């Protein structure tokens, strides 16, 4: 695993994003079991790593991540922290909005559009370099990724209800 050749705006951007995500995660304090948090982190790690490997490498080569095509330390930081924490925060905010009666589809589309906007900012900091990639592809990708995370939330909610029912029986 390589270190960046130069420490520039994209590395600083990733560090800032990590600090923001970690801070938000601690401030929200949602009631997920530790095992559920592990599942959220694992699913989002594998989604990001798999999709990036397939889409940014041969034969598609739709985008590059960070400074070089080879895997570097900040790629690992993104896979281990940025993507899993983003998935965790998505589910936390989803649970808050669902409890308030917010429509699932509206939250899904708002989150997807917001994330496309955040990706645009990431492109400005050279975290991503779009080659044959478009923001429409990003929209479709985030829609799928967030739908998987919503399914996780409902699976957890169903499991939690099952646990509470069997404990009360």
C-alpha positions as CSV (number, residue, x, y, z in Angstrom):
1,X,0.0,0.0,0.0
2,X,1.4,3.3,-1.1
3,X,1.5,6.7,0.6
4,X,0.4,9.7,-1.4
5,X,3.1,11.1,-3.6
6,X,2.1,14.6,-2.4
7,X,-0.2,15.5,0.5
8,X,-2.7,17.9,-1.1
9,X,-6.3,19.0,-1.1
10,X,-7.8,15.5,-1.5
11,X,-6.1,14.1,1.5
12,X,-7.0,17.1,3.6
13,X,-10.6,16.8,2.4
14,X,-10.7,13.1,3.4
15,X,-9.3,14.0,6.9
16,X,-11.9,16.8,7.3
17,X,-14.7,14.5,6.2
18,X,-13.6,11.8,8.6
19,X,-13.6,14.3,11.5
20,X,-17.1,15.5,10.6
21,X,-18.5,11.9,10.2
22,X,-17.0,10.7,13.4
23,X,-18.3,13.8,15.3
24,X,-21.8,13.4,13.9
25,X,-21.7,9.6,14.7
26,X,-21.0,10.3,18.4
27,X,-23.5,13.2,18.6
28,X,-26.4,11.2,17.2
29,X,-26.2,8.2,19.7
30,X,-28.8,6.0,18.0
31,X,-29.9,2.8,19.6
32,X,-28.4,0.2,17.4
33,X,-26.9,-3.0,18.8
34,X,-23.1,-3.3,18.4
35,X,-23.7,-6.3,16.1
36,X,-26.0,-4.2,13.9
37,X,-23.4,-1.4,13.6
38,X,-20.8,-4.1,12.5
39,X,-23.3,-5.2,9.8
40,X,-23.8,-1.6,8.6
41,X,-20.0,-1.0,8.5
42,X,-19.3,-4.3,6.8
43,X,-22.1,-4.0,4.2
44,X,-21.1,-0.4,3.3
45,X,-17.4,-1.3,3.2
46,X,-18.0,-4.2,0.7
47,X,-20.5,-2.2,-1.4
48,X,-18.0,0.6,-1.8
49,X,-15.0,-1.6,-2.4
50,X,-16.8,-3.9,-4.8
51,X,-18.4,-1.1,-6.8
52,X,-15.2,0.9,-7.0
53,X,-13.2,-2.1,-8.0
54,X,-15.7,-3.0,-10.8
55,X,-16.4,0.5,-12.0
56,X,-13.1,2.3,-11.7
57,X,-10.9,-0.6,-12.9
58,X,-10.6,-2.4,-16.2
59,X,-12.5,-2.9,-18.4
60,X,-14.8,0.0,-17.5
61,X,-12.4,2.6,-16.1
62,X,-15.2,5.0,-15.4
63,X,-13.4,7.1,-12.7
64,X,-10.2,7.4,-10.7
65,X,-10.0,7.7,-6.9
66,X,-7.5,10.0,-5.3
67,X,-4.1,10.8,-7.0
68,X,-3.2,7.6,-8.7
69,X,-4.8,4.5,-10.1
70,X,-2.9,2.2,-7.6
71,X,-4.3,1.6,-4.2
72,X,-3.0,4.1,-1.6
73,X,-3.5,4.6,2.1
74,X,-6.2,7.2,1.7
75,X,-8.2,4.7,-0.4
76,X,-8.2,2.5,2.7
77,X,-9.3,5.4,4.9
78,X,-12.2,6.0,2.6
79,X,-13.2,2.3,2.6
80,X,-12.8,1.8,6.4
81,X,-14.1,5.1,7.6
82,X,-15.8,7.4,5.1
83,X,-18.1,4.9,3.4
84,X,-19.1,2.8,6.5
85,X,-19.7,6.0,8.6
86,X,-21.7,7.5,5.8
87,X,-23.9,4.3,5.7
88,X,-24.3,4.4,9.5
89,X,-25.3,8.1,9.5
90,X,-27.7,7.5,6.6
91,X,-29.5,4.8,8.7
92,X,-29.4,7.0,11.8
93,X,-31.0,9.9,10.0
94,X,-33.4,7.6,8.3
95,X,-34.6,6.2,11.6
96,X,-35.1,9.8,12.9
97,X,-37.1,10.8,9.8
98,X,-39.2,7.6,9.8
99,X,-40.1,8.1,13.5
100,X,-41.4,11.5,12.6
101,X,-43.6,10.0,9.8
102,X,-41.4,11.3,6.9
103,X,-42.2,9.4,3.6
104,X,-39.5,6.8,2.8
105,X,-39.3,7.7,-0.9
106,X,-38.9,11.4,-0.2
107,X,-36.1,10.7,2.2
108,X,-34.5,8.3,-0.3
109,X,-34.5,10.9,-3.1
110,X,-33.4,13.8,-0.9
111,X,-30.5,11.7,0.4
112,X,-29.5,10.6,-3.1
113,X,-29.5,14.2,-4.4
114,X,-27.6,15.4,-1.4
115,X,-25.0,12.7,-1.9
116,X,-24.6,13.5,-5.6
117,X,-24.0,17.1,-4.4
118,X,-21.4,16.0,-1.9
119,X,-19.7,13.9,-4.7
120,X,-19.5,17.1,-6.8
121,X,-17.7,18.8,-3.9
122,X,-15.4,15.7,-3.7
123,X,-14.6,16.0,-7.4
124,X,-13.6,19.7,-6.8
125,X,-11.1,18.5,-4.2
126,X,-9.8,15.8,-6.6
127,X,-11.0,12.8,-4.5
128,X,-12.7,11.5,-7.7
129,X,-11.8,12.1,-11.3
130,X,-14.6,11.3,-13.6
131,X,-13.5,9.7,-16.9
132,X,-16.6,8.2,-18.5
133,X,-18.7,8.6,-15.4
134,X,-21.7,11.0,-15.1
135,X,-23.7,12.3,-12.1
136,X,-26.7,10.4,-13.5
137,X,-24.7,7.2,-12.9
138,X,-24.0,8.4,-9.4
139,X,-27.6,9.1,-8.7
140,X,-28.6,5.6,-9.8
141,X,-25.7,4.1,-7.7
142,X,-26.6,6.0,-4.6
143,X,-30.3,5.1,-5.0
144,X,-29.4,1.4,-5.0
145,X,-26.9,1.7,-2.1
146,X,-29.3,3.7,0.0
147,X,-32.1,1.2,-0.8
148,X,-29.9,-1.6,0.6
149,X,-29.3,0.5,3.7
150,X,-33.0,1.1,4.1
151,X,-33.6,-2.7,3.8
152,X,-31.0,-3.1,6.6
153,X,-32.8,-0.7,8.8
154,X,-36.1,-2.6,8.4
155,X,-34.4,-5.9,8.9
156,X,-32.9,-4.5,12.2
157,X,-36.3,-3.1,13.2
158,X,-38.0,-6.5,12.5
159,X,-35.2,-8.3,14.5
160,X,-35.6,-5.9,17.4
161,X,-39.3,-6.4,17.5
162,X,-38.9,-10.2,17.4
163,X,-36.4,-10.0,20.3
164,X,-38.8,-7.8,22.3
165,X,-41.8,-10.1,21.6
166,X,-39.9,-13.2,22.6
167,X,-38.5,-11.6,25.7
168,X,-42.0,-10.5,26.8
169,X,-43.6,-14.0,26.1
